[in-house]
């Protein structure tokens, strides 16, 4: 049996002025929708100390919990989660987010060549 220790952080206040997260917070505040941006850190009891954690990101928007598809979170799945939040709320993505998404798509296309 594997035992894990869970730690969670609410990142809403930490990133409230971030150019990609702020529009979601502003929209939710204006429309009286609750919003939480959570990071769960799972520590495994084995392995090399610096490589024994996994981060999983969630967004709670109103009564809906948005979860990244991949339980082991990398930049791609975090961007996917943020993009899904914009789509879920029906608001336009900021130009910065669109630029980052295009950059990741270009890297993936180059890796497949």
N, C-alpha and C positions, 0 to 999 in steps of 0.2 A: 504494500500500500504506500502511496506517495502522499505526503502531507505538504501543503503549501500555506504560506502566510500571505494574506491579502492586505493591500494598502490601497486606499482610494483618495484621490485629490479632486476637488472641484476647481477647474481651471477658468471658470467664468470671470472672476475678478482679475486673475493674472493676465488674461488676454483681452480684457474689455476694451482696450484701445488699439488692439492689433487690427491692421487695415482689412483683414479677411474675416475676422470674427466679429468685429464691432457692428457691421451692418445687420448681422443676425440678432445681436443683443438689442440694438435700437429698434428693429422691427418688432421683436417680441415685446419689448417694453411699451411701445406705442399701441400695440394691439392687446395688451394685458395677457400675454401668453407667457407662462413660466418657461425658463430656459436654464439648463445646466449643461456644462461641458465637463465631462468626467474622464479622468485617467486612472485606470486600475493597474497597480503594479503587483505582479504575482512573483513571489520569490520561491524558487525551488530549493530544496535542502541539499542538493548535490551539484556537482560541477564546479568549474572554475568560478571563483567569487565574482569576477567582473562580467561573466556571461551567464549568470543563473537567474536573470529576471526577464519578464515579458511584460510589455505594456499593451493594454487594450484600451481603446478610446470609445466613449459613448457620448451621445447627446440626448438629453431629455427635453423635448419640446412639447409643452402642454402635457398631455397624457401619453405621448408617443415616445418610445425609446428607440433611438437610432443606434445601430451597432455596426461596426466595420465588419465586412465579410470575413476577413482573415483574423483569427484570434491572436496571431503573432503580428503585431502592428509594425508596419514600416511606413515610410513617407507616402507610398502609393495608397495604402488603405486609409491613412489619415486624410489625405486629399479627397479620396472617394467619399468618406464620411462627411466632410465639410461641403462638398459639392451636393451630396444628397440632401443635406439640411437646406441648402438654397432651393433645390427643386421641391422639397417637401413644403416649404413655406411659399413657393411661387414667386420668389423675388429674384431680381437680376443679380448674377454673379459679378463681383467687382473685377475690373480689368486685371488687377494683380493676380487674382486667382486664375483667371483665364490664361494669363501668360505662363504661370507655373504649370498648369495642366498641359498646355501645348508643349512646354519644355520637356515634361516627362514623357509625353507621347512621342516626341521626336527622338528621345534617348532610346525608347523601346523599339522604335522602327529601325534605328541605326544598329541596335544590338541584334536584330533579326536578319540583318543583311549578311 
